[in-house]
Structures are given as C-alpha cells and as structure tokens.
Amino acid sequence: MKEREDALLSEAVPLLLEWYRLCRRELPWRENTEFYRVWISEIMLQQTRVEAVKGYFLRFVERFPSVEALAAADEEEVLKAWEGLGYYSRARNLHRAAKQMAKEGIPQDYAGVRALPGVGDYTAGAICSIACHLPCPAVDGNVLRVLTRLFASPVKIDGAKARKEFEARLKEVYPPEAGEFCQALMELGALVCLPNGAPLCGQCPWRALCRAHAAGEETKYPVRGEKKERRIETQFVYVLRCGERYALVKREGTGLLAGLWQFPCYQTEQVFAPVLATMRAKHVFTHVEWHMTGILAEVPRETPSFMWATKEEIKTKYALPSAFRPFAVWLE
C-alpha cells in the first residue's frame, strides 16, 4: 500500500511543478525569495488571506527593509505598522526574532529557523524550502486538503498525527526545486483544490491521479473532527472624549490582544455621561466572539486611570486592534 502511494506521489510531483510554472500568481514576496522577505511574508500569512497581506507586506518591508532595521525599531512602531492584520503576537515575535538574528545571524537550517520566536513547524518548513532551498515539507490545512483528496485518505486532519504522516510522505519525494514545490502545493490548495465542496477539478494537474476525484468523492475529504462552538462574550466599548483627546487603556501583557492599546472596554455597562452616540459591532476571534456595544461619551476631565491621546496620535502612534476599529469612526 505504502509503495503504491509513494509511486502515486512521485508521479504527481512533476505534473504539479509544470502547472505551477504556468499558473502561479504574481505575489510581491515571490519577486525576491531572500530570507528576510520570505520570513516576513510567511508570518503575515499565518491565519490571514493572501489578498489582505499584499499591501501590508509591501508597506512593512519598505518601512523596515532589513532584519537590522526591524530590530532597531521601537515595538510601538512595529505594532502600528501591523495594525489591522490581527494576531498581534506575530508582530511581537517578529520583533523579538529580528533582535535575535541581528545579534546571532540568520539561521541556515531547519532547527535554527524553527527556534525563532513565532515560527512553528509549518512556517519553518516554508521558509527553509523557499528561502534556503532545503527539502523541508510545509504542511498546513491547504496542503492536507490537497493530499487527503489525492490519496482519498480518511485520516482526520485536526491533529498533529496527520501532519506528521504527510510530512514524512513528502520528504521521500521532495524534488531539487524545493521552493517551487512547496509553493506549488500551497497554490494548488488556494486556487484549485478549494474547500467547502467547491474544488475546480477540471483545472487540476492531478485530476487523472486523484483517487477522490476518480470516485466522485472530492467533497468527502478532508475528514475533520467535531468542531467546538465559539464562546460568545458581551463587551461595552467606551470612546470617552475630553476636549480634543480620547481615553485609551493598555491591555494586560498576557491573553487575548496582549499589551495592545484600546478604548476602555468592560463586560458590564458603565456610567459615563453625557452619551453622544451608540453603535453595535461584532468581532470574531478563533475561539471567542465579541458582541460589542460602542458608546461615545463626553467627560468633564481627564482621569489618571486612562491614557489620553489626540485622534492624530491614535492614528499615527498607537496600534488599535481590529475589534475596536469600527468605533474609531467617532474620531473622524
């Protein structure tokens, strides 16, 4: 059985590379695959769509064009450049890793890349394949979907076992064009072997090899475990204005949105008067969903329990998480 599957995958590799060279997207981080740019792009692409990342990537590498420039920057400046991308721990880890590399040099092997702050197995594999030309598989949800359909594999993709299994299979067939092969697998999942029952099998270079397609069971794969429902939380967000300045607070250093600036936010309603306007918004995190009521209020004096900033300072200096940005319309 294993021999047949290895043979199938070996036959699939050159077909995929040929398709990728003809059909790949032009993306800004593909123009130059030196380590710094690949690393920045892979961190940004964690849990974020390609289209959302393009502009951020170009602005970020223009502002911080090298490891040394990023290492020398102030953390608030880095967070501000990241504003709107979410998962801000990624930006902090980038900053920490840049400082580490500025002192110790850029790692040249998988172990060194994997040891960088914020880099997991998938990201390390992608960086090593694309930037270092090493045969290091990068297996994420897209790649698991492609491979489970190719093999018609019933393995549940939620756990580490499935990733390890497919990483081992890929290592045995990795071609010399490591970077192209890694990106080709990602590209096939992004453009053709789509999720949610909508694969474009007629455009797939593997349609003659794919066991799921041969059985007419493409939508049966991948197999997942039972999904947990998100927890719902109620939040009251207060945009407090005193003259030309607004109240901000810094979140605690651990947990959700750790260490970021935000408008004062409570799980129970507070009393601030006079209230000038209200609005509702919703923000979805991975495991929790916030149902928010925003309240714009005028206060008579600046209290020391808050940090006070002008709207221009908030726009240019302080990174406001996406969850709170709907209420920033009141700063216009």
C-alpha positions in Angstrom: 0.0 0.0 0.0 2.7 2.5 1.0 4.7 1.7 -2.1 1.7 2.4 -4.3 1.1 5.7 -2.6 4.8 6.7 -2.9 4.6 5.9 -6.6 1.5 8.0 -6.9 3.0 11.0 -5.3 6.3 10.6 -7.3 4.2 10.7 -10.5 2.3 13.7 -9.2 5.3 15.9 -8.4 6.5 16.8 -12.0 2.9 17.5 -13.0 2.4 19.9 -10.2 5.7 21.8 -10.9 4.7 22.2 -14.6 1.3 23.5 -13.6 2.8 25.9 -11.0 5.2 27.4 -13.5 2.3 28.2 -15.9 -0.4 29.2 -13.4 1.2 30.7 -10.3 0.1 34.1 -9.1 2.4 37.1 -9.1 2.8 37.9 -5.5 5.2 40.6 -4.0 7.1 38.1 -1.8 7.8 35.8 -4.8 9.8 38.5 -6.7 12.7 38.1 -4.3 13.0 35.0 -2.2 15.8 36.1 0.1 15.3 35.1 3.8 14.0 38.3 5.2 11.2 38.8 2.7 10.1 35.1 2.9 10.1 35.2 6.7 8.0 38.4 6.9 5.5 37.1 4.3 5.1 33.7 6.0 4.5 35.2 9.4 1.9 37.6 7.9 0.2 34.8 6.1 -0.4 32.9 9.3 -4.2 32.8 9.6 -4.6 35.7 7.1 -5.7 35.7 3.5 -3.2 36.5 0.7 -5.2 39.4 -0.6 -5.2 41.0 2.8 -1.4 40.6 3.2 -0.2 42.1 -0.1 -0.4 45.7 0.9 0.8 45.2 4.4 3.8 43.3 3.2 4.9 46.0 0.8 4.4 48.7 3.4 6.2 46.7 6.1 9.3 45.9 4.1 9.5 49.5 2.8 9.4 50.7 6.4 11.7 48.0 7.8 13.8 46.9 4.8 16.1 44.5 6.7 16.5 42.4 9.8 18.7 45.2 11.3 16.1 47.9 10.6 13.3 45.9 12.2 15.5 45.0 15.2 16.3 48.7 15.8 12.6 49.8 15.6 10.5 50.6 18.7 7.9 48.0 19.5 5.1 50.5 19.3 6.2 51.4 15.8 6.2 47.8 14.7 2.7 47.2 16.2 1.5 50.3 14.4 2.8 49.0 11.1 1.0 45.8 11.8 -2.3 47.5 12.8 -5.3 45.7 11.2 -3.6 42.4 10.5 -4.6 41.0 13.8 -3.0 38.3 16.0 -0.5 40.9 17.3 1.7 38.3 19.0 3.0 37.7 15.5 4.3 41.2 15.3 5.9 41.0 18.7 7.6 37.7 17.8 8.9 39.2 14.5 10.5 42.0 16.5 12.0 39.6 19.0 13.3 37.3 16.2 14.8 40.3 14.4 16.7 41.3 17.5 17.9 37.7 17.9 19.0 37.5 14.3 20.7 40.9 14.4 22.9 39.5 17.1 23.4 35.9 16.1 22.9 36.0 12.3 20.3 34.5 10.0 19.8 30.7 10.6 20.7 28.4 7.8 19.0 25.1 8.7 15.6 23.9 9.9 16.5 23.7 13.6 17.7 27.3 13.6 14.7 28.6 11.8 12.3 26.6 14.0 13.9 28.1 17.1 13.0 31.7 16.1 10.2 33.2 18.1 6.8 32.8 16.4 8.0 30.1 14.0 6.2 26.7 14.1 6.7 23.5 12.1 4.8 24.7 9.0 6.4 28.2 8.9 9.8 26.7 9.4 9.3 24.3 6.6 8.0 27.0 4.2 10.9 29.4 5.0 13.5 26.6 4.7 12.1 25.4 1.4 11.5 28.8 -0.3 14.4 30.8 1.1 17.1 28.2 1.9 16.2 25.6 -0.8 16.0 22.8 1.7 13.7 19.7 1.4 11.5 20.7 4.4 7.8 20.0 3.9 5.4 22.7 5.0 2.0 21.0 5.7 -0.9 23.3 6.6 -4.7 22.9 6.1 -4.5 23.7 2.4 -1.8 21.0 1.8 -3.7 18.5 3.9 -6.8 19.0 1.9 -4.9 18.5 -1.4 -3.1 15.4 -0.2 -6.1 13.7 1.5 -8.1 14.1 -1.7 -5.2 12.8 -3.8 -5.0 9.6 -1.6 -8.7 9.5 -0.6 -7.3 9.3 2.9 -9.8 9.1 5.8 -7.3 10.4 8.4 -8.7 13.2 10.5 -6.6 16.4 9.7 -7.2 18.2 13.0 -4.4 16.6 15.0 -0.6 16.5 14.7 -0.6 12.9 13.6 -1.9 13.7 10.1 0.6 16.4 9.6 3.5 14.2 10.6 2.3 11.4 8.3 2.1 13.7 5.3 5.4 15.4 6.1 7.1 12.0 6.0 5.5 11.2 2.7 6.5 14.5 1.1 10.1 14.1 2.4 10.5 11.0 0.3 9.6 12.7 -3.0 10.9 16.2 -2.4 12.4 17.4 -5.7 15.5 19.7 -6.1 13.2 22.6 -6.8 12.3 22.7 -3.1 10.9 26.3 -3.1 8.8 25.8 -6.2 7.4 22.5 -4.9 6.5 24.0 -1.5 4.7 27.0 -3.1 3.1 24.8 -5.8 1.3 22.7 -3.1 0.1 25.8 -1.4 -1.0 27.3 -4.7 -3.0 24.2 -5.7 -4.9 24.4 -2.5 -5.5 28.1 -2.8 -6.6 28.2 -6.5 -7.9 24.8 -7.5 -8.4 22.2 -4.7 -10.8 24.6 -2.9 -12.6 23.9 0.4 -16.3 23.8 1.2 -17.3 21.4 -1.6 -16.1 23.6 -4.4 -12.9 22.0 -5.9 -12.2 23.0 -9.5 -11.2 19.5 -10.7 -11.3 20.4 -14.4 -8.3 22.8 -13.8 -6.3 20.4 -11.6 -3.0 18.9 -12.8 -3.7 15.9 -10.7 -7.2 15.1 -11.9 -6.1 11.9 -13.6 -4.3 10.7 -10.5 -6.7 11.9 -7.7 -8.4 9.0 -6.0 -11.1 11.1 -4.5 -11.9 12.6 -8.0 -11.9 9.1 -9.6 -14.6 8.0 -7.0 -16.6 11.2 -7.4 -16.0 11.9 -3.7 -13.9 15.1 -3.7 -16.2 16.8 -1.1 -15.9 13.9 1.3 -12.3 15.0 2.1 -10.6 16.1 4.2 -12.2 14.4 7.2 -12.3 16.6 10.4 -13.1 16.0 14.0 -16.1 17.7 15.7 -15.7 21.4 15.8 -16.1 23.3 19.0 -18.5 26.3 19.1 -17.1 29.7 19.8 -17.8 31.3 23.2 -19.9 34.4 23.0 -18.9 37.4 25.1 -20.7 40.8 25.6 -18.4 43.8 25.6 -19.2 47.5 26.2 -16.7 49.8 24.5 -16.4 53.4 25.6 -15.0 56.1 23.4 -14.5 58.8 26.0 -13.8 62.3 24.8 -12.4 65.2 26.8 -11.9 68.2 24.7 -9.7 67.1 21.8 -8.3 63.9 23.5 -9.7 60.4 23.9 -9.2 57.8 26.6 -7.0 54.7 25.9 -6.0 51.8 28.1 -3.3 49.2 27.6 -4.4 45.5 27.8 -2.6 43.2 30.1 0.6 41.6 28.9 -0.9 38.1 28.5 -4.0 36.7 26.9 -6.2 38.0 24.0 -4.7 41.1 22.4 -2.0 41.2 25.0 -0.3 44.5 25.6 -2.3 46.5 22.9 -3.9 49.9 23.3 -7.7 50.0 23.1 -10.7 52.1 24.1 -11.9 51.3 27.6 -13.9 48.0 27.4 -16.0 46.3 30.0 -18.2 43.2 30.2 -20.8 45.1 32.1 -22.3 48.5 31.3 -20.7 51.5 32.9 -22.0 55.0 33.5 -20.4 57.9 31.6 -22.4 61.0 30.7 -23.4 62.6 28.5 -23.8 59.9 25.9 -23.5 61.3 22.4 -23.9 58.2 20.3 -24.1 54.4 20.3 -23.4 51.7 17.8 -23.1 47.9 17.7 -20.4 45.7 16.2 -19.2 42.1 16.2 -15.7 40.7 16.1 -14.8 37.0 15.7 -11.6 35.6 17.2 -10.6 31.9 16.8 -12.3 30.7 19.9 -14.4 33.6 21.1 -16.9 36.0 19.5 -17.4 39.5 20.9 -20.8 41.2 20.6 -20.0 44.8 21.3 -21.9 47.9 22.1 -19.9 51.1 21.4 -20.7 54.2 23.4 -19.4 57.7 22.6 -19.5 59.9 25.7 -18.2 63.3 26.7 -16.4 63.5 30.1 -15.6 66.7 32.0 -12.0 65.9 32.9 -9.1 63.5 32.1 -8.9 60.9 34.7 -5.4 59.3 35.5 -6.8 55.8 35.1 -6.7 56.3 31.3 -4.0 57.4 28.9 -5.3 60.4 26.8 -4.4 61.0 23.2 -5.5 63.1 20.3 -7.1 61.5 17.3 -4.0 62.2 15.3 -1.8 60.4 17.9 -4.2 57.4 17.8 -4.0 57.3 14.0 -0.2 57.5 13.8 1.3 56.2 17.0 -1.0 53.6 18.8 -1.9 50.3 17.2 -5.7 49.9 17.6 -6.8 46.2 17.3 -9.3 45.5 14.5 -12.0 44.7 17.1 -12.1 48.3 18.2 -11.6 50.0 14.8 -15.4 50.2 14.0 -15.6 52.7 16.8 -12.8 54.8 15.5 -15.3 56.4 13.1 -16.1 58.7 16.0 -12.6 60.1 15.8 -13.1 61.4 12.3 
